[in-house]
Amino acid sequence: MKDKKFSPLTIICVIIGICWVVSIVGIGYFISHPEIIGHWFSRLISGFK
């Protein structure tokens, strides 16, 4: 077998997989800690100003 590099499709799939896991964990965490959403949301809004 030749030593081949990761194809762009493989990299995209890995990135999507990581993002999917992070979003599932993040949603579950935010549901159990709703005050964190308000804290980060206010920081996000103040960051855009």
N, C-alpha and C positions, 0 to 999 in steps of 0.2 A: 504493500500500500504506500502511495505517495503521501508525504507530509503536507497536508493542505491546511490553509488558514481558514478561519471561520468565515462562512459566507455571510453577506449582509442580511439575508433572510434569517439565519440562525441567530445573529446578534439582535435583530428586531424581535424575534420570538422570545429571547431571553429577557429583553427589556420589558416587553409586554407582560411576561410572566411575573417579573419582579414587581412591576407597577400594580398588577392585579392582586398579588399577595399583600402588598403594602396598603392598598386601598381597602381590602377586606378587613385587615387588622385595624387600620385607622378608623373605619366606620364603626366597628365593634367597640373600639376604645372610646370614641366620641359619644356613642350611645350611653355608655356607662359613666362617662364624665362630661355631661353637657356644658358645665361651666367653662371647660377648656375651649370650646368652640367660640364662645363669646369673647374670651380673652384674646385668642389668636385673630378673630375677625376684627376686633377693635384695633389690634396692632397692625393688621394688614391694611385697614382703611387709613390709619394715621400714617402708614408708610407711603401710601400713594399721594398724600397731600403735599 
